[in-house]
Amino acid sequence: MKNRNVDKSRNKNKSIDSDFKENTTFISNNHFNYELFPKMRLRRLRRTAAIRELFQEIRLSPKDFVTPLFVQEGINKNLEIESMPGIFRYAPDKILEEIDNISTLGIKAIILFGIPLKKDLYGKNSFNHKGIVQETIKSIKKNFGDKLAIITDVCLCQYTSHGHCGIIHENEINNDKSLDILSKTALSHADAGADIVAPSAMMDGQVKAIRDILDDNGFKDTLIMGYSAKQASSFFSPFRDAAHSQPEFGNRQSYQMSYHNSREASREIKSDVEEGADVLMIKPAIPNLDLIYSAKQNTLHPIAAYSVSGEYSMIKAATLNNWMDENLAVTESLTAIKRAGANIIISYYAKKMAEILRNS
Ligand SMILES: [Zn+2]
């Protein structure tokens, strides 16, 4: 009876073994599988801090990060954003000081958002060659040269009186009329010295329209970072407070994506690739780790992830209440974004993360 049981268990092991053989090359021998406990002990990899650090798979660096910066026309002191404690709208003559701090920490890029004094129906200030973003780009380039990559957000919502990302025609956001202004805006940024323009309006054909106008005007080396899969997300709310870009009526669901649809996100990403984007971006980041992963697996382009205002504000609010440790929460969430496949991470926590890395 006893022997029969032993035989049964051997047969059972044998069948597990042969299953493994079919599926993996990591098989030991017929008598014992070293992939299984008790020979295999994963806790060996975690025994001491030195061992854990040696086998750490994802390592963050300040060079992974891009800092978003808001520059506001017509103010002479920096204004803290109420829903994003610790984040400011910068006065034009104060922003260089902040960029110097960012650069000293080893961060290599910023993404710039402008808040103009005047808004109108067509967002004409967005392509004004003496506009707030264009002037700021010139002064950053003058002071920092190529030490820092300047990315610019190309959208109309900060510039239109109605707060939508495109032009309104016959009571709807008109895709094709918006392309003309978006591409003029991108051209004015490139002309001022932007290294990378990043169209975020979610208009169909925006990457192609911008690539065409840049090439026609001699800016063949200016990169385009597509906000490829940008979703109609509640996590953008603090940004609208920051950039004064709350739509006056309706919402953005007729142009930003539904977060229910990953297949549609793949089409958005594919169309940006075909239109000539150099970098693909997923936004927001933490709610879309699956999309970041699949974009990384299915394309050969660099993948950017935008960890948005709401992701910042959630951690900030919890840590201001001592509900979580800020440094640990920030490190964990940014590591998750990189682990999912992001090559670069745009984050309001970029500076804080660089400080954490410097002190670790
Ligand atoms: Zn917009």
Boltz pocket constraint, residues with backbone or C-beta under 6 A from the ligand:
constraints:
  - pocket:
      binder: B
      contacts: [[A, 155], [A, 156], [A, 157], [A, 158], [A, 163], [A, 164], [A, 165], [A, 200], [A, 201]]
      max_distance: 6.0
